[in-house]
Amino acid sequence: MRFQIVLTLLVGLCMAPTYAAPVSDINGVTDLAARNNDAPADYKMLYELGRLASLSYCIKHELTTGVLGDEATKCPLKMCDDPTYKHIEILNTFNFNEMGGVGSGLFAIDHINKRLIASFRGTSSATDWFGDLDAVPVKYKALSDLGKLSVPAVLNAACPKCHVHRGFYNFVRRNSVSVIENVINHINNYPDYKLIVVGHSLGGALATLTGLEFQLLGYNPLVVTYGCPKLGNNYFVDFMNGIFDSRGVADKIFSEQRFDSGLIRVVHVGDPVVSLPPGRFFKHAGFQYFISKKDLPHLPKDLVRVGITTKRSIEELDSEDEDDDMNHVIPFFPAEAYTDDDPENKTTITKNSISLGKNWQYYFGKGEHAQYFYRISGCKEFIMQSRRFFNYIFA
């Protein structure tokens, strides 16, 4: 009981929205890098979608429906006046906290780039906290298999041995149906638009599970998360990677440095939330990017293309010591570089993996969880009066 109380307090410190330090000058350096024509396409995309993930934190600050660049939308962020974003229209916001549930976010449309965007907010209420900490494993069953959706799944949703985090899964069962049905209506109106699902922290977990439902329905979304906690067991990881064709996505990223679909996960060095819940039962799925630099700005050279989380074999993992919580990831090779009969090439342990282990308390860093190319949590802009940082960078 005492351990649970301490863990709750420490996680609260790192996951709560942060309103200090890295300021608009530093964010501006990253913004310039993202607009550079020579920057890799995946870096630009991750930066841009991170900004859209941060937008969902403004729901508590009276952000409402409408075009971001219009004053009536009440967007307090400078990005809303930026030509890259100001044309995006928020169609709906949802806040299940007000109804005693977990999760909140927004749904938007980008006519210029032909995109439909669902953005889920990170932990921002006491109710969210109870959802975060409700880490009991429960059996996973897709909403389509539960008969909750108006359209059937086109992919096989059966995974009898899959178990997931109960707090996150409860959101999907109780609240995602209305979000998904709303999005489906817009997809029917704009069938040639790309569906993108993003989220940070708790929002990353909700984005992943909701994005999975869209994938099972055949909509082929791009799902991108930042600082996402672990969601399911080894069987669920295998199921997710198969459903999202993570190996095919990895091939494209390694060869072209770009992606247009799949499950993408961004991890910042020192971010403790990606190692929660503690222990080795829960794992990560999808292709992992790693930001190797602690402080902002995060430039293209700081972005590491790690690979996809995998298992050596379920039988081997199940027989290991319960305290072994290492992440096994495919190294820097395209698919043809490894085969199922070559386990030494198939699996490696990256030094960039974050494992709680015995020293989990040393990893709790509030800033590391908030900084993903930009200070992603909260809904405030900070202005540094001095331009010395710019002068130093561009001298």
C-alpha positions in Angstrom: 0.0 0.0 0.0 2.8 2.4 0.9 4.6 1.7 -2.4 1.3 2.4 -4.3 1.0 5.8 -2.6 4.6 6.8 -3.3 4.2 5.6 -7.0 1.0 7.6 -7.4 2.6 10.8 -6.1 5.7 10.4 -8.3 3.8 9.6 -11.4 1.6 12.6 -10.7 4.6 14.9 -10.6 5.8 13.8 -14.0 2.5 13.4 -15.9 0.8 16.6 -14.8 0.8 19.5 -17.3 3.9 21.6 -17.0 4.0 25.4 -17.6 7.6 26.3 -17.0 10.9 26.6 -18.8 11.5 25.9 -22.5 10.1 28.9 -24.2 9.0 30.2 -27.6 12.6 31.0 -28.7 13.6 27.4 -28.2 10.4 26.1 -29.8 11.1 28.5 -32.7 14.5 26.8 -33.4 12.7 23.4 -33.7 10.0 25.0 -35.8 12.6 26.3 -38.3 14.2 22.9 -38.5 10.9 21.3 -39.2 10.3 23.7 -42.1 13.7 23.2 -43.6 13.4 21.4 -47.0 16.4 19.3 -46.2 14.9 17.9 -43.0 13.7 14.3 -43.2 10.0 13.8 -44.0 9.4 11.8 -40.9 11.0 14.4 -38.6 8.7 17.1 -40.1 5.7 14.9 -39.7 6.4 14.0 -36.1 7.0 17.6 -35.2 3.7 18.8 -36.9 1.6 16.0 -35.3 3.1 16.8 -31.9 1.8 20.3 -32.2 -1.6 18.9 -33.0 -1.4 16.6 -30.0 -0.6 19.6 -27.8 -3.8 21.4 -29.1 -6.0 19.0 -27.2 -4.7 20.4 -23.9 -6.5 23.6 -24.6 -10.0 22.1 -24.2 -9.9 23.0 -20.5 -9.1 26.6 -21.6 -12.3 27.3 -23.5 -11.0 26.1 -26.9 -14.1 25.5 -29.0 -15.2 24.4 -32.5 -14.2 26.5 -35.5 -11.2 27.4 -37.6 -8.0 27.7 -35.5 -7.1 31.1 -37.0 -10.5 32.7 -36.0 -10.8 34.5 -32.7 -14.1 32.8 -32.0 -12.3 29.5 -31.6 -10.5 30.9 -28.5 -7.2 29.2 -29.2 -4.5 30.7 -27.0 -1.5 29.1 -28.8 0.6 31.0 -31.3 0.4 27.9 -33.6 -3.2 28.8 -34.2 -2.1 31.9 -36.2 0.6 29.9 -38.0 -0.1 29.3 -41.8 0.6 25.6 -41.2 -2.3 25.2 -38.8 -4.6 28.2 -38.9 -6.8 26.8 -41.6 -7.6 23.6 -39.6 -11.1 23.4 -38.4 -12.2 21.8 -35.1 -15.4 20.0 -35.8 -16.0 18.5 -32.3 -14.5 18.4 -28.8 -15.2 15.7 -26.3 -14.6 15.7 -22.5 -15.7 12.6 -20.8 -14.3 13.9 -17.5 -17.4 16.0 -17.2 -19.5 12.9 -17.3 -17.4 11.0 -14.8 -15.4 9.2 -17.4 -11.8 9.1 -18.6 -10.3 11.0 -21.5 -10.9 14.1 -23.6 -9.8 15.4 -27.0 -10.9 16.9 -30.3 -11.7 16.0 -33.9 -10.6 18.3 -36.7 -10.4 18.5 -40.4 -7.6 19.9 -42.6 -9.0 20.5 -46.1 -5.7 21.8 -47.6 -3.8 18.6 -46.7 -6.9 16.3 -46.9 -6.7 15.0 -43.4 -9.1 14.1 -40.6 -7.4 14.4 -37.2 -8.4 13.0 -33.8 -6.3 14.3 -31.0 -6.5 12.9 -27.4 -5.3 14.8 -24.4 -3.0 13.5 -21.7 -3.8 13.2 -18.0 -5.6 16.3 -16.9 -8.1 15.4 -14.1 -8.5 13.3 -11.0 -10.7 11.0 -13.1 -7.9 10.5 -15.6 -5.6 9.6 -12.7 -7.8 6.8 -11.6 -7.8 5.5 -15.2 -4.0 5.7 -15.4 -3.6 3.8 -12.2 -6.2 1.1 -12.9 -3.5 -1.2 -14.4 -5.2 -4.5 -13.9 -4.8 -6.7 -17.0 -8.2 -7.6 -18.6 -9.0 -9.6 -21.8 -9.1 -7.5 -25.0 -12.1 -7.7 -27.3 -12.6 -5.3 -30.2 -15.7 -3.1 -30.1 -16.9 -4.7 -33.4 -16.8 -8.1 -31.7 -18.8 -6.6 -28.8 -21.4 -5.5 -31.3 -21.0 -1.8 -30.3 -20.3 -0.3 -33.7 -22.6 0.3 -36.7 -20.1 -1.1 -39.2 -18.4 -4.5 -39.1 -14.6 -5.2 -38.8 -12.9 -6.1 -42.1 -9.8 -7.5 -40.3 -9.8 -10.4 -38.0 -10.2 -8.9 -34.5 -9.9 -12.2 -32.6 -7.0 -12.3 -30.1 -8.1 -14.7 -27.2 -4.9 -14.4 -25.3 -4.6 -10.6 -25.5 -4.7 -8.7 -22.2 -4.7 -4.9 -21.9 -4.6 -2.2 -19.2 -8.1 -2.0 -17.7 -8.2 1.7 -17.2 -7.4 2.5 -20.8 -9.6 -0.3 -22.2 -12.5 0.9 -20.1 -12.3 4.2 -22.0 -12.6 2.4 -25.3 -15.6 0.3 -24.2 -17.5 3.2 -22.6 -16.6 6.3 -24.6 -14.8 5.5 -27.9 -18.0 4.4 -29.6 -19.4 7.9 -29.9 -16.0 9.2 -31.0 -15.6 6.5 -33.6 -19.1 6.8 -35.0 -18.6 10.6 -35.3 -15.4 10.1 -37.2 -16.9 7.4 -39.5 -19.6 9.9 -40.5 -16.9 12.4 -41.6 -14.9 9.7 -43.3 -18.0 8.9 -45.4 -18.3 12.5 -46.4 -14.5 12.8 -47.2 -13.5 9.3 -48.4 -10.2 10.5 -49.9 -9.0 12.2 -46.7 -6.4 10.5 -44.5 -7.3 9.6 -40.9 -4.7 10.6 -38.3 -5.0 9.7 -34.6 -2.6 11.4 -32.2 -2.1 11.7 -28.4 0.4 12.4 -25.7 0.7 10.5 -22.4 -2.7 9.1 -21.4 -3.9 10.5 -24.7 -1.3 8.3 -26.5 -2.8 5.2 -24.8 -6.4 6.2 -25.8 -5.2 7.1 -29.3 -3.6 3.7 -29.7 -6.6 1.7 -28.7 -9.0 3.9 -30.6 -6.7 3.8 -33.6 -6.7 0.0 -33.4 -10.5 0.0 -33.8 -10.2 2.2 -36.9 -7.6 -0.2 -38.3 -9.8 -3.2 -37.7 -12.6 -1.4 -39.5 -10.4 -1.0 -42.6 -9.7 2.8 -42.5 -5.9 2.4 -42.4 -5.2 5.3 -40.0 -1.9 6.8 -39.1 -1.6 6.6 -35.3 1.2 8.6 -33.6 1.8 8.8 -29.9 4.2 10.7 -27.7 5.3 9.5 -24.2 2.7 6.7 -24.3 2.5 4.2 -21.4 2.5 0.5 -22.0 -0.8 -1.1 -23.0 -0.8 -4.9 -23.3 0.8 -8.2 -22.9 3.1 -10.0 -25.4 0.1 -11.5 -27.3 -1.4 -8.0 -27.7 1.9 -6.6 -29.0 2.1 -9.4 -31.6 -1.5 -8.8 -32.5 -1.0 -5.0 -32.9 2.2 -5.3 -34.9 0.4 -7.7 -37.3 -2.7 -5.6 -37.7 -0.7 -2.4 -38.3 1.9 -4.2 -40.5 4.7 -2.8 -38.4 7.4 -4.6 -40.3 6.2 -3.0 -43.6 6.1 0.4 -41.9 9.7 -0.2 -40.6 10.9 -1.0 -44.1 9.6 2.3 -45.4 10.9 4.3 -42.5 14.4 2.8 -42.8 14.6 3.2 -46.5 12.7 6.4 -47.1 12.6 8.2 -43.7 8.8 8.6 -44.1 5.6 7.0 -43.2 1.9 7.5 -44.1 0.2 4.8 -42.0 0.9 2.4 -39.1 1.4 2.7 -35.4 4.2 5.1 -34.6 5.5 5.7 -31.0 7.9 8.5 -30.0 10.0 8.2 -26.8 12.0 11.0 -25.2 15.2 10.1 -23.3 14.4 10.1 -19.6 10.6 10.0 -19.9 9.5 7.7 -17.2 5.9 7.3 -18.4 6.9 5.1 -21.3 8.0 2.5 -18.7 4.7 2.5 -16.8 3.0 0.4 -15.6 6.0 -1.0 -13.8 6.9 -4.6 -14.3 7.3 -6.8 -17.4 3.7 -7.9 -18.1 2.8 -4.8 -20.2 4.7 -4.1 -23.4 4.8 -1.6 -26.3 3.8 -2.2 -29.9 4.5 -0.2 -33.1 7.6 1.5 -34.6 9.6 3.4 -32.1 11.4 6.7 -32.6 13.8 7.9 -29.9 14.6 11.5 -29.1 18.2 11.2 -27.7 18.6 14.8 -26.5 17.2 15.8 -23.1 16.5 19.5 -23.6 14.9 21.5 -26.3 15.4 22.1 -29.2 15.1 18.7 -30.7 16.7 18.7 -34.2 16.8 16.1 -36.9 20.2 14.8 -35.6 18.5 14.0 -32.2 15.9 11.7 -33.7 16.8 8.0 -33.7 14.9 5.5 -35.8 14.9 2.5 -33.4 12.6 -0.1 -34.8 9.6 -2.2 -33.8 9.0 -3.8 -30.5 8.9 -7.6 -30.8 9.2 -10.8 -28.7 11.8 -13.5 -29.1 9.0 -16.0 -28.5 6.1 -16.0 -26.1 7.3 -19.3 -24.6 10.7 -17.9 -23.9 9.4 -14.6 -22.4 6.8 -16.5 -20.3 9.6 -18.6 -18.7 11.8 -15.6 -17.8 12.3 -14.0 -14.4 9.3 -11.8 -13.6 11.7 -8.9 -12.7 13.2 -8.8 -16.2 11.5 -5.8 -17.8 13.8 -5.2 -20.8 12.3 -4.0 -24.1 13.4 -6.2 -27.1 13.5 -4.2 -30.3 14.5 -5.0 -33.9 17.8 -3.2 -34.7 18.6 -0.8 -37.5 17.9 -3.2 -40.3 15.1 -3.4 -43.0 12.9 -6.5 -43.0 15.1 -8.4 -45.4 18.0 -8.2 -43.0 16.4 -10.6 -40.5 14.6 -13.8 -40.7 12.6 -16.0 -38.3 15.4 -18.6 -38.2 18.0 -16.0 -37.3 17.2 -15.0 -33.7 20.5 -13.2 -33.2 19.7 -10.8 -36.0 16.0 -10.7 -35.2 16.2 -9.3 -31.7 18.5 -7.1 -29.8 18.3 -4.9 -26.7 18.7 -1.3 -27.5 20.7 0.8 -25.0 18.0 3.5 -25.5 15.4 1.3 -23.9 14.0 2.6 -20.7 13.4 0.0 -18.0 12.2 0.8 -14.5 14.1 -2.1 -12.9 15.3 -1.6 -9.4 16.1 2.1 -9.9 12.8 3.3 -11.3 12.7 6.2 -8.9 15.6 7.9 -10.6 13.8 8.1 -14.0 11.0 10.3 -12.9 11.5 13.6 -14.8 8.6 16.0 -15.4 10.3 18.0 -18.2 11.3 14.9 -20.1 7.7 13.8 -20.4 6.5 17.2 -21.6 9.2 17.8 -24.2 8.7 16.2 -27.6 10.1 18.6 -30.2 8.0 21.2 -28.4 6.6 21.6 -24.9 3.6 19.4 -25.7 1.6 19.5 -22.5 -0.3 22.5 -21.1 -1.9 25.3 -23.0 0.4 28.4 -22.5 2.9 30.2 -24.6 6.1 31.5 -22.9 8.1 34.3 -24.4 11.8 34.8 -23.6 12.7 38.4 -23.8 16.3 37.8 -24.8 17.3 36.6 -28.3 20.6 35.2 -27.1 19.6 31.6 -27.8 18.9 32.4 -31.5 22.1 34.3 -31.7 24.0 31.4 -30.3 22.3 28.8 -32.6 22.7 30.8 -35.8 26.0 32.5 -35.2 
